[in-house]
Amino acid sequence: MDECLPPFIRDNSIFMFPFFYFAYRGKKIKEVMDFKKNVYSFSEKDYDIFYNNLDTISRNRATDLNQASLSLILKTIPADTEKLIDIGSGNGYLLKQIKKAYPKIGLSGFDIKDTDTATEYSYIKGNIEALPFEDKSFDVVTCSHVLEHIIDVDKAISELKRITKKTLIIAVPCQRYYYYTLDEHVNFYPFKEKLIHTINIERYDCKKIHGDWLYIGTLS
């Protein structure tokens, strides 16, 4: 739809209303349609409440990662990795796949959601813009389909790099900007150059895999 429709139709509130109604199960439609306008005035508590009470059909998906991106992430993890954290771990899908492939790695999940009862990894709740970890705490840090949601993305990336000892793996959707998107996104990366410039790691690889940009930065 994003590619086929002219912007004046695609980004029209009347045209998009039925899609929002379906995607958000008929709940708080005005709030989610105006998310991009209102989120910049959210307090940390407002942000927490919004995401913990979000009821959308997207939550039915096991993961936002496509299979090719997932496969490359698993292949990219160095064999000598001892500690790995997934920032924005969601339902833990990525961590569970990593556990199957690398059962000896110590795994942690981190997200804004209130609880996570998974047994495959430890879980910490918090804000990506102020990660409660010491510098270089994890050999590998993964962060998939998160940065597009973050207000202070520069601060978030600084925090991701700070806690990474060796490898930082980031996935974001390759997506053009529209005001009415069914995904609570505030950052858009239609071109990889923007992502590369924003992350700013000297040694990196960034490639488009189906609808994702997959960025792999090497810090040591």
N, C-alpha and C positions, 0 to 999 in steps of 0.2 A: 504493500500500500504506500509506504514512504517513497518508493522509487517511481511508482506509476501515476500517482495523482498530482495535479498541479498544486503548489503550496496554498493557494487561496481556498482550495477545497479541503485539502488534507489538514490544514491547521484552522479549520472553522469549528467553533464551539458547537454549533447546532449539528453539524455533520458528525462530530466525534462523540456527542453525548451518548448515543446508544452503545458505542463500543466501551465507554467508561462504565455505563450502567451494567453491562454484562461482566466486564472484567472485575469490577469491585462489588459484584453481587447486589447492586442497587443500594449500597450504603455510602453515605457521606460523599456523594458525587461532586457537589460543589467544592468541598474541601480538597479532594484529590485532583480535580480539574485545575484548581488554582494553586496547586502545590508549588510550582516554580516561582510564583509571585510571593507566596507567604513564607517559604522555608527560610529565607534570609533573615527573617525577624524571629525565628525560633530560638528559644533558649535551649541549652543542652537537655533540660528536662522535657521540653516540648518535643524535641527530636526523638528522645527516648520513647515517649508516650505514643507518638505518631507511628513509629515503626513496630512497636510491640503490640499495637492494636490494629495494625493493617490487615484487612481481610480481602485478599485478591486471589484470583484463580492462578496467578503466577506462583503462588506458594504450593500449588499442587505438583509443580515440576520437581524432579529429583535434583536437578542442577541446571544452572544457566550455561554451563560450559558445553560446547559441542564435543563430540566424541574424539575428534582429531586433536583438539586442543588438550583434552584430558590425557590422551595417549602421549603427546609430546611432553607434557608436564611430568608424567611418570618417568619417561626416558631421561629427562633432564636432571632429575635429582641425583646428585653424586652418590656413589656407592658407600662412601665413608661418612655420610651424614649421620650425626648422632641426635641432633635436636632440630625439629621442624615445627613451625607454627603457621596455621592458616588464619590470616586476619580477615574477618568477615566470613566466618566458617558456616554460617547459615544452619542447615540441617545436618552438616557434617559429612556430606556426600564425598567431597574430595578427600578428606582425611581418612575415611573408611576405605577408599580405593588405594590410598598410599599405604595404609596399614596392611592390606592384602599383598601389595607388591614389596614392601619393605617392613616386615614385621618387627624388626629390631630397633627401628627408629623411635625415639621418644617424641610423641606427638602432642601438640596443644592446639586448642581451638580458641578463637577470640571473636566476640561479636557483641552487638548492642542488645541482643535479645536476653530475656531474663534468665532462662535456664537451658541447660543441655544435659540430658541424662545418659548420653552415650558412654559406653565403657571402653571404647577403642582409644580414647585420648582424654586429657584433662581439659577443662573448660574455664575460661575467665571472661567475665562480662566487663565491658568498658567502652571507651571512646577511642577510635583510631587516631584522633588528633592529640592524644595524650596517653601513649601506650605505657603501662606500668611495668616495664622491663628495663634491665640494665643494657648498656651499649653492647652490641654484638652478642646478644643472648642466644641467638639461634643460627645454626649453620645455614639453614634454608628458611626463607620467609615466602609464603605464597599469599596472593591477594587477588582473587578473581571476582569480577563483576561487583566491585565495591567502589572504586574511585569515582565512577560516574554519579554516585549518590552523595558525595562528600562536599560540604560547603568550602572549607579551607583545604583544598586539595594539595597545596604546596606544603602545608604543615603535616598533612597525613603522609605524604611521600617522604618528607624529612624524617618522620618517625619510623617509617618502614625501613629506610636506609640505616638509621641509627641502630636498630636492633638486629640487623643482618650482619652475620660474620662472613659468609661466602657468596650465597646466591639469592637474588631477589627475583621472583617470578610474578608477573602482573598480567592479568587478562582483563581487557575492557571491550565492550562492543564497538565495532566499526559502525558508527551511526551518525547521521546528519541531524542538525538541530531542528526540533519543532517544539512549540510551546505545549501542545497537547500530545503527550506520549504516555503510554500505559505502563510506566515503569519507574516513576519517581526519579528520573535522571535530571541532574543539573549540569553535568559536564558531558561534552560530546567530542568524540574523536573520529571525525570522518577521514582524517589523514594521519598517518603514523608519525609524521614530523612533529605534530603537536605533542603527542605522547612522549616521544624521544626527548624533546626539549624540556618538557615538564619534569620528567624523572631525572634526567641529567646524570647518567652514570657513564664513565669513560668507555668501559668495555661492555658491550651489550649486543644482543641480537633481537630484532623486532620483525615479526612477519605476520601477514594476514592469513588466518586459517578459517575458512568459511566466513562467518560473520564476526569473528573475534580478532583483535590485535593481541598477539602473545609476545610479551616483552620479557627477556631473560637478561638480567644484569649481573655481572660478576664483580664483586667488591674486593676479592682477595684471591 
